[in-house]
Amino acid sequence: MKPKILLLTPYKHLPQFNKILKNNFIVIDGTDTHNIDDVVDICNKKSPSIVFYAPNYKGIFLDDTLLPECVQIIATPSTGLNHINSTKTKVFSVKNDDVLKKIYSTAEHNLFLILNLAKSIANPPIELSDKSIGILGHGRLGKMLYNYLKPLFKEVYISDLYYGSSNFYNSDFLTINVDLNPSSTEMINEEYISKFKKNIYIVNTARGEVVNENDLLKLIKTKKVLGYATDVIQNEYSDKQSVILNSNLNNVLITPHIGGTSIYAQELAYKTTINKVINDRL
């Protein structure tokens, strides 16, 4: 008998992914859920063994200690796992998977945010060819961004765990592309930003928790940070409020965690994740 899978994330727009679902699972549509209580209620009624959830669409924090025993696997087509607490279930994701080398969606969104800061938020608009940008984190996305930004900016600097450009803190722009871990949590704070010699523009497509939003809000108001464009916010998966989300400042641009949601990117990430689940059950 095919296993039951609960889909919390919109999926019907992905034909290749849907074909895999149809051939291998009994699908339970949970895309109208709004909180963890809704998820638990469906699990109790329908008994799925797998829950599939991408972080891009809802602010649900999927705590598996609250899920019934029938749930054995959580699958997420994402690199970050800060939307999940897993203590008793297997988690399958695309973190560190080779498929990510084929997915440019978040890097493209990062470029979109940079251009918006330069052309829509900056007053007057900025000519990038006269400016420098610092890429914080030189992993997969950082490397993609370097290739995008090198022809646009006068200088592109890099700061990573093992390497740092000597002129990094001379940047006019900062783009945050680091993993979320204990050492990077709230690393973008007042002390860190004070190292920059100029007033700067900041872009964040990493995770909201990398930024101390209270410090950032203060720096925006004092114009040390001239503009902030982000696809992620602090407390995205909790009941706490994001001070940036509620700031209503005209030099803050927030997109709703859509960096990796191109159809091409979703098909690749979703298929890779669900195939890991299938292979695990063989």
C-alpha positions, 0 to 999 in steps of 0.5 A, spaced: 500 500 500 502 506 498 504 511 504 500 517 505 503 524 505 501 530 507 502 536 503 502 543 507 506 547 501 502 548 494 504 543 489 499 542 484 502 547 479 508 543 479 507 537 473 513 533 474 513 533 482 505 531 481 507 525 477 512 522 482 506 524 488 501 520 484 505 514 482 508 513 489 503 516 495 496 517 497 496 525 497 493 528 503 492 536 501 493 540 507 495 547 503 489 550 507 493 549 514 494 555 518 498 553 524 501 547 527 494 545 531 491 545 524 497 540 522 496 536 528 488 535 527 489 533 520 495 528 522 490 525 527 484 524 522 488 522 516 494 518 519 500 520 514 507 517 515 510 523 511 509 531 512 512 535 506 513 542 508 517 548 504 518 554 508 516 559 503 509 559 504 507 559 511 510 561 518 508 555 521 514 552 525 513 544 525 515 541 531 515 534 531 514 533 538 507 535 537 505 530 531 502 524 532 506 517 532 504 516 525 509 521 522 515 518 521 518 523 516 518 530 515 521 532 508 523 539 506 525 542 499 529 547 502 537 548 505 535 552 511 531 548 517 529 553 522 522 552 520 523 545 523 524 542 530 526 534 529 527 530 535 523 523 533 523 524 525 527 523 519 528 529 516 530 530 508 532 536 505 536 539 499 541 542 504 548 540 501 545 537 495 549 537 488 542 539 485 543 546 488 548 547 483 543 547 478 538 552 482 540 560 481 533 562 483 535 565 490 542 568 487 537 572 482 533 574 487 539 577 491 540 581 485 533 583 484 534 586 491 540 590 490 538 593 484 531 595 487 536 598 493 540 602 487 534 604 483 528 605 487 530 606 494 536 610 493 535 618 492 538 619 487 539 613 484 545 609 484 550 608 479 553 601 481 559 601 476 561 607 481 560 602 487 563 596 491 559 591 494 561 586 500 559 578 499 559 575 506 559 568 505 563 565 499 559 558 499 554 556 493 550 563 493 556 567 494 560 564 488 554 565 484 553 572 486 560 574 485 559 572 477 553 576 477 556 582 480 563 582 478 561 586 471 556 591 475 560 593 481 567 597 481 569 592 486 567 586 489 569 584 496 569 577 499 568 575 506 568 568 508 570 563 514 577 562 511 578 568 507 577 576 507 578 581 502 582 586 505 578 592 503 571 588 505 569 594 510 570 599 504 564 596 501 558 601 499 553 595 499 553 588 503 550 582 501 549 577 507 549 569 504 551 565 510 548 559 513 544 560 520 548 557 525 550 558 532 556 563 530 552 566 525 546 568 529 545 575 530 552 576 527 549 582 523 549 587 529 551 594 531 558 592 532 559 589 526 556 594 522 560 599 525 566 596 522 564 599 515 567 605 513 561 608 509 554 608 510 551 602 507 546 598 503 544 591 506 541 585 502 539 579 506 537 572 502 540 568 508 536 567 514 532 573 518 536 570 525 542 572 522 540 579 523 539 583 530 533 587 527 533 591 533 540 594 532 539 594 524 532 598 526 537 603 530 542 603 524 537 605 519 534 611 523 541 614 524 542 613 517 548 608 518 544 603 514 541 607 508 537 601 506 535 594 507 532 589 502 531 582 505 527 576 503 527 573 510 525 576 517 527 575 524 521 570 528 519 568 521 516 561 524 514 564 531 509 568 535 514 574 536 514 580 531 519 582 527 521 589 528 523 590 521 516 587 518 513 592 522 517 598 521 514 601 515 520 605 513 520 607 506 528 605 505 526 598 507 524 593 502 521 586 504 519 580 500 515 574 503 521 569 502 520 567 495 527 567 493 527 560 491 520 559 488 521 559 481 518 554 477 524 551 475 527 551 482 521 548 485 521 542 481 528 541 482 528 541 489 521 538 490 523 532 486 530 531 489 527 531 496 521 526 495 526 522 491 530 521 497 524 519 501 522 514 496 529 511 496 529 511 504 523 507 503 525 502 498 
